[in-house]
Each structure stands twice: as C-alpha cells, then as structure tokens.
Amino acid sequence: MHVIPFDRSRLPFARRLAEAARLAYREPGAVRRQAAAWGFPEVRTFCVPHRVPFPLEDTQAFAMGNAETVVVAFRGTEPGELRDWLTDCGALMVPYASGDGMVHLGFEQALDAVWPEILTAVRELRTGNQKLWFTGHSLGGALAMLAAARMYFADPRLLADGVYTFGQPRTCDPILARAYDTAFKGRMFRFVNNSDIVPKLPPDPLYRHVALEQYFDASGRLLPRPPSLLVRVCDALRGHLRSPASFGVDAFRDHGIGAYIQCLTANSEPAREEDVPRAA
C-alpha cells in the first residue's frame, strides 16, 4: 500500500483536535462554553450507559459545528483501567457488522451505545458542505476510528475529511485494517508518544493497527517515519534515563492527553490562516 506521509504543516490543526479530545473529558457545560469560545455555536453532548464489561460505565462524546466544520470527539479513560481490561478481554473479537473483518467486541458495543445520537448530530450539524473530523484520545481514539469507519462503510458519501487519534489501542483484525486504510488513505493520523502502553494493546497478531504511526520520541520530537523495533527499544530506554524516578510509570505518563498536546505544540509550525475555524 502506498503511504501518504504526514504533512507537518498540519500539526497546528492536529493540536486543535487533541484539545477537542481533551475537552471530551469535561462535563457538558464546560464543553459548550469552550466550544463557543472556539467559534462553534452548535454543540451536542452525549453520555450513554452500556451494560457490557468495560472500563467505563458509559460512552461519552460531543459534536460541535459551525458554518465550515463539524468535529466529533470521544472521551477516553485511565490507561491502567484500559490496560487491564484489554489484557483480560483481548480475545473478544466479533464479525464487523458494517463490512469485512473482525472488530473488538467491547469497542463495537461501546460505539453502539451512542451511535444513534452521533449519527443524528452529524446530520443536524452538517447542513452544507462542512468538513467532518473525528478525534479521540485512548479509548476515545478507538471509538473515533470506528465511528468514521461505520459512517463510511454504511454510506461512502459520508467519508470523513480526517480522523486524528492520540494513544489509541488496536481495534480490529488485519482484514478490516486493510479496508480502513484503503478508504481513509491520507485521512487517518494515529499519534503515539514514546513509551505509551495503550497503543501496544491488544497484542499482535490477532489485532492490527490502522494507518501509519506518527511517533514522538523520548525527547518529544515527531519522527518522519515509524521507528524500527530496535530504535523503539533504545528510545524507550532513553526516556527512562531522562527521568529515572519515573522508571516503570512512564508508560502511563506518556499516555496522558496533556503529554500529546505538549509534543504537538513543541513540533508545530505557526498556524496557517486556513487552519483557523470560523464561526457561522
């Protein structure tokens, strides 16, 4: 498969979507206030409980829109909770209802819980030719990826303009991953911060990541291509040596959405005019 490299000039926009992913952790009132401050007068918030075993009691997300852009952002969870759950339930794969391949049962059912509300919100907010973006951190990244996939495979006219995820786990098998990469070539950007443990789960080979990894090394530098296993191990060691007191916990420290935003900010060029959202 031909890989389209990440355009570093888009880093300011990636940072904005990471900020939206962080906002998904806030309560609805805070989401509405911040969205309005960003120039998005229309906001829908969702918090839907589900019954499946999961590290969250509900699926939480929000959608915000203006005359040019619609953004859908999903909340994540604590890395320790997600790690334990993915390790215990890593074999739970089911046929993907929206296409070929297999998908993680928990992720699919967590998306099911909120899907009718998400679809309704996108239809209400996308009244013209607004660009559509999905984003999420951690578990929220998995749900953002699957939401964009479900929307496209149900109706190819609803192909998202882009999906940006930060510290997302693997979600599906190689068959679905290939189909997704074909559909979202040049539209899906999956960021991984050095020793972050969550992107390593659930394990290969049953599960496969989508998209080319955008990797921040131990110094916070965005590498031009994913590192080899040897380089990755050496880089993780450098990360340990830079903060010896954090040995054994940096896998969780590197997972925080704040760490991703810090890396994006450090690597960003000045924002371009077309990156700035405009209110209706």
Beta strands, then each sheet from edge to edge (+ up, - down):
strand 1: 42-49
strand 2: 58-65
strand 3: 69-74
strand 4: 93-95
strand 5: 102-104
strand 6: 131-137
strand 7: 162-166
strand 8: 188-193
strand 9: 213-216
sheet 1: 1+ 2- 3+ 6+ 7+ 8+ 9+
sheet 2: 4+ 5-
end
